[in-house]
Amino acid sequence: MRHHSSSIERDIELPRLLGALSDPTRLGIVRVLSDGRERGWGQLCAPVAKSTLSHHLKVLREAGVTQTREEGTRCFVTLRRDLIDSRFPGLLSALLSATIADNVGDHVSERDAV
């Protein structure tokens, strides 16, 4: 029997979450966002094409890992850490520790805010 603690958490399914977090660039994005601060898409810097970065952000959003807020023509993204932590306690912390220890996602950084 499947149990969901809330309808908001329902969109965060473990296989999809793990799939979204299986890519080094997406893990790097999560590392940048892990401090809880909202970032404009333009602040995220990775050695990939803009369209590829946009794809990675879409995968994270659709898996429920991040939330995107639009303001005019700009988009801002935040990590949905509280929801993920309540649904899968300890998972993000363990993944973030491992990515830092293994230097996974180091190629993703943050540009200074414009």
C-alpha positions in Angstrom: 0.0 0.0 0.0 1.3 3.4 -1.0 1.2 6.2 1.6 1.6 9.9 0.8 1.7 12.3 3.7 0.4 15.2 1.6 -0.7 16.0 -1.9 2.2 18.5 -2.3 4.8 15.7 -1.6 3.0 13.3 -4.0 5.0 14.7 -6.9 8.3 13.7 -5.3 8.6 10.0 -6.1 11.8 8.2 -5.2 12.7 6.7 -8.7 12.2 10.1 -10.4 14.1 11.9 -7.6 17.0 9.5 -7.9 16.9 9.8 -11.7 17.1 13.6 -11.5 20.0 13.4 -9.1 21.9 10.9 -11.2 23.6 13.5 -13.3 26.8 15.4 -12.2 25.5 18.7 -13.5 22.2 18.4 -11.7 24.0 17.4 -8.5 26.1 20.5 -9.0 23.0 22.7 -9.3 21.6 21.1 -6.1 24.9 21.9 -4.4 24.7 25.5 -5.4 21.1 25.7 -4.2 21.7 23.7 -1.0 22.2 26.9 1.1 18.4 27.5 0.7 18.8 30.8 -1.2 16.9 31.5 -4.4 19.0 32.0 -7.5 18.2 33.5 -10.9 18.8 31.0 -13.7 21.4 33.4 -15.1 23.3 33.1 -11.8 23.9 29.4 -12.4 27.2 28.8 -14.3 28.1 25.4 -15.8 30.3 24.5 -18.8 27.2 23.4 -20.9 25.1 25.1 -23.5 22.3 27.4 -22.2 19.7 25.0 -23.6 21.4 22.0 -21.8 21.4 23.9 -18.5 17.7 24.7 -19.1 17.1 21.0 -19.7 18.8 20.1 -16.4 16.7 22.7 -14.5 13.5 21.3 -16.1 14.4 17.7 -15.0 15.0 18.9 -11.4 11.8 20.9 -11.4 9.7 18.1 -12.9 11.1 15.6 -10.3 10.1 18.0 -7.5 13.7 18.7 -6.5 13.4 22.4 -7.2 10.7 25.1 -7.5 10.8 27.8 -10.2 9.3 31.2 -9.7 8.8 33.6 -12.7 9.1 37.3 -12.3 8.5 39.1 -15.6 11.0 37.6 -18.0 13.3 36.2 -15.3 13.1 32.8 -13.6 14.3 32.1 -10.1 14.9 28.6 -8.7 15.1 27.2 -5.2 15.8 23.8 -3.8 12.7 22.2 -2.2 14.8 20.9 0.7 12.1 20.9 3.4 9.8 18.8 1.3 12.5 16.4 0.2 13.8 16.1 3.8 10.3 15.4 5.1 9.6 12.7 2.5 13.1 11.1 2.5 14.8 12.1 5.7 18.6 12.3 5.4 18.7 11.6 1.7 19.8 15.1 0.5 22.3 15.5 3.3 23.9 12.2 2.5 24.0 13.0 -1.2 25.4 16.4 -0.7 28.1 15.1 1.7 29.1 12.5 -0.9 29.2 15.0 -3.8 31.5 17.2 -1.8 33.7 14.3 -0.7 34.0 13.0 -4.3 34.1 16.5 -6.0 30.9 15.7 -8.0 29.3 18.8 -9.5 32.3 21.0 -8.8 32.0 22.3 -12.4 28.7 24.1 -11.5 29.1 27.5 -9.8 27.3 30.7 -9.1 27.8 33.9 -10.9 27.5 37.1 -8.9 24.0 38.5 -8.9 23.3 41.1 -11.6 
